[in-house]
Amino acid sequence: MVTVTPKFSLTECAEATQLDEGLLHDWVTAIERKRQAVLYGPPGTGKTFLARHLAQHLIGGGSGFVDIVQFHPAYTYEDFIQGIRPKRVEGGLDYPSVPGRFLEFCQKAQLCGEHRCVLIIDEINRANLSQVFGELMYLLEYRDEKVYLAGGEPFSIPKNVYIIGTMNTADRSIALVDHALRRRFAFLYLAPNYEGLRKYHQSTAYPADNLIRLLTQINDKIGDPHYQIGTSFFLRQQLRSEIKSIWQLEIEPYLEEFFFDQSDKLKTLRWDAVEGQLRS
């Protein structure tokens, strides 16, 4: 593998994400070792944002590239690896084997030689992973080997391919992820970053301490770390004028779902009830 000097340093990554540089160094080391990782945590913790920054750091100054795909419940093996697609030809229809997003990504990555290429899989846990990955499960662990795909051709994952997935634990707990997949990925947990929120608003003059105090209280009431409210909802330069809308249209619907059978508790978390705490 060639060595490239990162155009986007870990220091810059730490500044952009408000995360500790030492922690990011450990995570990059894990990604380089496993070649695939999942950033997981509750909503609003900046998983996709961080994935993009880590990917840019990993490709460095080489000729590699970053691509992103989003999984969903209807996403299939045929979409990701390979599938049969009808094609109109003279005299009727043909049914060629067509590469999916991952095969296309790997074909493009091979043209980059040893320069790193990173595929971000957003919301990786929303698809049926065992079904979508298929033979890829084996190749994730054994990068030097090949398997034969359904179309009959041999396939291996290029060594310069890295995968970073993101996983919202409010959608599906990490405990429900297939064990075979879990041991092939490094799992990197993102918690609500209160200190990062405080640092961000040093330049906006917004009273972040009041907001942090409120979020801490709410997350204590939620209890389960997989369902807590992250801080990225509030990383806004004009938060003072936007926070009412953010709270009513983004935070309250989430709390309504979590406390759906606890109307008294929910009432204390609505905007009219918390507004005074934020502006005191």
C-alpha positions in Angstrom: 0.0 0.0 0.0 1.3 3.4 -0.9 1.8 6.0 1.7 0.1 9.4 1.1 0.1 12.5 3.2 -3.4 13.4 4.3 -4.8 16.5 2.8 -7.2 16.6 5.6 -5.3 16.1 8.8 -6.6 14.6 12.0 -6.2 17.9 13.7 -8.5 19.5 11.1 -10.9 16.5 11.4 -11.0 17.0 15.2 -11.7 20.7 14.8 -14.5 20.1 12.3 -16.2 17.4 14.3 -15.4 18.7 17.8 -14.0 15.3 18.8 -10.8 14.5 20.6 -7.8 14.1 18.2 -6.5 11.2 20.2 -9.8 9.3 20.0 -9.9 9.9 16.2 -6.3 8.6 15.9 -7.4 5.4 17.6 -10.4 5.1 15.4 -8.4 5.6 12.2 -6.0 3.0 13.4 -8.9 0.6 13.8 -10.3 1.3 10.4 -6.9 0.8 8.8 -6.5 -2.5 10.6 -10.0 -3.9 9.8 -10.6 -2.0 6.6 -14.2 -1.7 7.6 -15.9 0.0 10.5 -19.4 1.2 11.7 -20.0 4.5 13.4 -23.0 3.8 15.7 -24.9 5.9 18.2 -28.2 7.7 18.9 -29.7 10.3 16.5 -28.0 13.6 16.2 -24.5 12.5 17.1 -22.9 13.4 13.7 -22.2 9.9 12.4 -22.5 10.7 8.7 -20.7 14.0 9.1 -17.8 12.2 10.8 -17.8 9.4 8.3 -17.3 11.9 5.5 -14.4 13.6 7.3 -12.7 10.3 8.2 -13.0 9.2 4.6 -11.4 12.3 3.4 -8.5 11.8 5.9 -8.1 8.2 4.8 -7.7 8.9 1.1 -5.1 11.5 1.8 -3.5 13.2 -1.2 -3.7 10.1 -3.4 -5.9 9.5 -6.4 -8.5 7.6 -4.5 -12.1 8.7 -4.0 -15.1 8.6 -1.7 -18.6 7.4 -2.6 -21.7 7.0 -0.5 -24.7 4.7 -0.6 -27.7 4.7 1.7 -29.3 1.4 2.7 -33.1 1.0 3.3 -35.4 -1.9 4.1 -36.0 -2.7 0.4 -32.3 -2.7 -0.5 -31.1 -6.1 -1.8 -28.2 -8.2 -2.9 -29.0 -7.3 -6.5 -28.8 -3.6 -5.7 -25.4 -3.9 -3.9 -23.6 -6.8 -5.4 -25.0 -8.2 -8.7 -28.4 -8.9 -10.2 -30.3 -9.7 -13.4 -31.8 -6.8 -15.2 -34.0 -7.0 -18.3 -32.5 -5.3 -21.3 -34.4 -4.7 -24.6 -32.5 -6.0 -27.6 -33.4 -6.5 -31.2 -36.0 -9.2 -31.4 -36.9 -9.2 -27.7 -35.4 -9.0 -24.2 -32.1 -10.1 -22.8 -31.3 -10.7 -19.1 -27.7 -9.8 -18.5 -26.0 -9.8 -15.1 -25.5 -6.2 -14.0 -23.1 -5.1 -11.3 -24.5 -3.5 -8.2 -23.2 -0.4 -6.4 -20.4 -2.2 -4.5 -19.1 -4.1 -7.6 -19.1 -0.8 -9.5 -17.2 0.8 -6.7 -14.6 -1.9 -6.6 -14.1 -1.8 -10.4 -13.5 1.9 -10.1 -11.2 1.4 -7.1 -9.0 -1.0 -9.1 -8.2 1.8 -11.5 -6.7 3.7 -8.5 -3.9 1.2 -7.9 -3.0 1.2 -4.3 -4.5 4.5 -3.4 -7.3 4.2 -0.8 -10.9 4.4 -1.8 -13.7 4.7 0.8 -17.3 3.6 0.5 -19.7 5.1 3.1 -22.8 3.1 3.8 -25.2 5.4 5.5 -27.8 3.8 7.8 -26.3 0.4 7.2 -28.6 -1.3 9.7 -31.8 -0.5 7.9 -31.2 -3.3 5.3 -31.2 -7.0 5.9 -27.4 -7.2 6.1 -26.9 -10.9 5.7 -29.0 -10.9 2.6 -27.5 -7.8 1.1 -23.9 -8.7 1.7 -24.1 -12.4 0.6 -20.6 -13.7 -0.3 -19.1 -10.4 0.7 -19.3 -11.5 4.3 -16.5 -14.0 3.6 -14.4 -11.6 1.5 -14.6 -8.9 4.2 -12.4 -11.1 6.4 -10.3 -12.7 3.7 -9.3 -9.9 1.3 -6.7 -12.1 -0.5 -9.2 -14.7 -1.6 -11.9 -14.8 -4.4 -15.4 -16.1 -4.6 -17.5 -16.9 -7.6 -20.6 -14.7 -7.9 -24.0 -15.9 -9.1 -23.1 -14.8 -12.6 -20.1 -17.1 -12.6 -17.2 -14.6 -12.5 -14.6 -14.6 -9.8 -14.6 -11.6 -7.5 -12.4 -10.2 -4.7 -12.4 -7.0 -2.8 -9.4 -4.8 -3.7 -7.1 -4.1 -0.9 -7.4 -0.4 -1.3 -11.1 -0.5 -0.5 -12.3 0.7 2.9 -15.9 0.7 4.2 -17.4 3.0 6.8 -21.0 2.4 7.8 -23.2 4.5 10.0 -25.8 3.1 12.3 -28.6 4.9 14.2 -29.1 2.8 17.3 -32.6 4.3 17.8 -33.6 2.4 14.6 -32.1 -0.9 15.6 -29.9 -2.0 18.4 -26.4 -3.1 17.7 -27.3 -6.3 19.6 -29.6 -7.2 16.7 -26.8 -7.0 14.1 -25.7 -10.4 12.7 -22.7 -11.7 14.8 -20.8 -12.7 11.7 -21.0 -9.1 10.5 -20.2 -7.6 13.9 -16.8 -9.4 14.1 -15.8 -8.2 10.6 -16.3 -4.6 11.4 -14.8 -2.3 14.0 -17.7 -0.7 15.9 -17.0 2.9 17.0 -19.5 4.5 19.4 -20.6 8.1 19.1 -22.3 9.6 22.2 -23.9 13.0 22.6 -20.9 15.4 22.5 -21.7 18.1 25.1 -18.3 19.6 25.2 -18.2 19.8 21.4 -21.5 21.8 21.6 -20.0 24.1 24.1 -17.0 24.8 22.0 -19.0 25.3 18.9 -21.1 28.1 20.5 -18.1 30.0 21.9 -18.2 31.9 18.7 -22.0 32.4 18.5 -22.6 33.7 22.0 -25.4 31.3 22.5 -25.8 30.2 26.1 -24.9 26.6 25.4 -24.6 25.7 29.1 -28.3 26.0 29.6 -29.0 23.8 26.6 -26.4 21.2 27.7 -28.0 21.1 31.2 -31.4 20.5 29.6 -30.2 17.8 27.2 -28.4 16.1 30.0 -31.6 16.0 32.1 -33.7 14.7 29.2 -31.1 12.0 28.3 -31.1 10.9 31.9 -34.9 10.5 31.7 -34.5 8.5 28.5 -31.9 6.3 30.2 -31.1 4.0 27.3 -27.9 5.4 25.6 -29.1 4.0 22.3 -32.0 6.5 22.3 -30.6 9.6 23.7 -30.7 13.0 21.8 -27.5 14.0 20.2 -26.1 17.5 20.0 -25.7 18.0 16.2 -29.3 19.2 16.0 -28.1 22.3 17.7 -24.8 23.0 15.8 -26.3 26.0 14.1 -24.8 29.5 13.7 -28.2 31.1 14.1 -29.4 28.8 16.9 -30.9 31.6 18.9 -33.5 32.3 16.2 -33.9 28.7 15.1 -34.1 26.7 18.3 -37.8 27.0 18.7 -38.4 25.5 15.3 -35.8 22.8 15.9 -37.3 21.8 19.2 -40.9 21.7 18.0 -40.3 20.1 14.6 -37.4 17.7 15.3 -37.0 17.1 19.0 -40.6 16.9 20.1 -41.6 14.3 17.5 -38.8 12.1 18.6 -39.7 12.5 22.3 -43.4 11.8 21.4 -42.3 8.5 20.0 -40.1 7.5 22.9 -42.6 8.7 25.7 -45.7 7.8 23.7 -47.4 6.3 26.8 -46.1 8.9 29.3 -48.1 12.0 28.6 -47.3 13.7 31.9 -43.5 13.4 31.3 -43.8 14.4 27.7 -45.7 17.6 28.7 -42.7 18.7 30.7 -40.4 18.4 27.6 -42.4 20.4 25.1 -41.1 23.8 24.0 -43.5 25.9 26.2 -42.2 24.0 29.2 -38.5 24.2 28.5 -38.2 27.6 26.8 -37.5 29.3 30.1 -34.7 27.0 31.0 -32.9 27.8 27.7 -33.2 31.5 28.0 -32.5 32.0 31.7 
